[in-house]
């Protein structure tokens, strides 16, 4: 974690590139947990349920997960 608090990471996936981005983040979850990273993750509408299940399986709870974010 950073000296002044947790690290926040914004992940924006949508349309055709969403699956690749989402899979990369899912693969990094053990590392991100170890480093104390908090995620705000936009999955894209079609990827939302599968990504949500992957976070649950990884027991990664430091995430705000959305299919689409209009305003951050």
C-alpha positions in Angstrom: 0.0 0.0 0.0 1.0 3.6 -0.5 2.5 5.6 2.4 -0.5 7.9 2.5 -3.3 5.2 2.2 -4.5 2.6 -0.2 -3.8 2.7 -3.9 -6.9 3.1 -6.0 -7.1 1.7 -9.5 -9.7 2.6 -12.1 -10.3 -0.1 -14.7 -12.4 0.8 -17.7 -13.5 -2.1 -20.0 -16.3 -1.9 -22.5 -17.3 -3.1 -25.9 -14.8 -5.5 -27.8 -11.8 -4.8 -25.5 -13.6 -5.6 -22.2 -12.9 -9.3 -22.1 -9.1 -8.9 -22.5 -8.9 -6.1 -19.9 -11.2 -8.0 -17.5 -9.2 -11.2 -17.8 -5.9 -9.3 -17.2 -7.2 -7.8 -14.0 -8.7 -11.1 -12.8 -5.3 -12.7 -13.3 -3.7 -9.9 -11.2 -6.1 -10.2 -8.3 -3.6 -12.0 -6.0 -1.0 -9.4 -6.6 -3.4 -6.5 -6.2 -4.7 -7.9 -2.9 -1.1 -8.3 -1.7 -0.4 -4.7 -2.5 -3.6 -3.4 -0.9 -5.1 -2.0 -4.1 -8.7 -0.9 -4.2 -10.4 -1.2 -7.6 -13.2 0.7 -9.3 -13.9 -1.6 -12.2 -16.2 -1.0 -15.1 -16.6 -4.4 -16.8 -18.9 -3.7 -19.7 -22.5 -5.0 -19.6 -21.9 -8.4 -21.2 -19.0 -9.2 -18.9 -20.4 -8.0 -15.6 -21.8 -11.3 -14.2 -18.7 -13.4 -15.1 -16.3 -10.8 -13.7 -18.4 -10.6 -10.5 -18.2 -14.3 -10.1 -14.4 -14.2 -10.7 -14.0 -11.6 -7.9 -16.1 -13.8 -5.6 -14.1 -16.9 -6.4 -10.9 -15.0 -5.7 -12.4 -13.6 -2.5 -11.3 -10.2 -3.6 -13.6 -7.6 -1.8 -11.7 -4.3 -2.3 -13.7 -3.6 -5.4 -16.6 -1.4 -6.6 -17.9 -3.3 -9.6 -20.2 -1.8 -12.2 -21.3 -2.9 -15.7 -21.1 0.8 -16.8 -20.1 4.0 -15.1 -21.6 7.2 -16.3 -19.8 9.5 -13.9 -16.9 8.8 -11.6 
